[in-house]
Amino acid sequence: QDQNGQNLSSNRIRKLINDYIAQEDKKRPLSDQEIAHLLLKEKNLKVPRRTVAKYREGLRIATASLRKAL
């Protein structure tokens, strides 16, 4: 890590959130809580649901209910 270690990790988490959403089932999109659980289970990253929501909003990605394909 360089002096921007903190920034790198938040950018990494944003990318992971974006990747999870890109791969989700559009009929059953992932909630912020489910994304936080996946980050912990698959990447061993403890990210609070509120942080996932903040990063998702920063990426201009809608909530799960609005992403749902009918």
N, C-alpha and C positions, 0 to 999 in steps of 0.2 A: 504494500500500500504506500501511496505517496501522502503528501500533506493533506490531500483532499479525501482521505479515507472515508470520512463520514458521508461525503457527497457520493462517492462511488457506491457505497452500500445502498443509499436511498435510490440511486439511479438503477441499480441492479434489481431492487425490489419492484420498482415501477415497471421494469422490463418483464419481470416474472409475472406480475399482475396482468400486464398487457397480453403476454403469451397465454396465460390460463384462459383469459376471456376470448382470445382469438380461437382457441381450440374447444371451447365449451359447446355443449349441445344447445342449439338455439331454441329448442322447444322447452328446455329446462336450464336456463342460465344460472351461473354460480352466484350465490349471494356473497356479500363482503365477508360474512362469517365463514362460509365454506372456503373462500380463497385464503383467509387467514389460517384455517385448519390445514389446507393443502401446503401452504408455505412451511408450516411447522412439521407436518408429517413427511413431506418429500424433500425439503431443503434444510430442515432443522433451523428455520428462522422464526423466532417468536415475534410476530407482528400483530399488534392489537387490531381488532376489527375497525376501530375508528381511524387508524392510520391507513388501513387498506382503503377505506372510503375516501379519505382525504387524497390519497395518491390517485385513485380511480377518477375522482372529480378533476384532479389536476391534469389527467390525461384526456379529459373531455369525453369520458365514457359514461354512458347513462347507467342508472341503477338496473338491477336484474329484472325488475318488473317491466321496465321500459325496453329492455333488450330482448324480451321474450318474443319469439316469432310465432304467430298464430297459425 
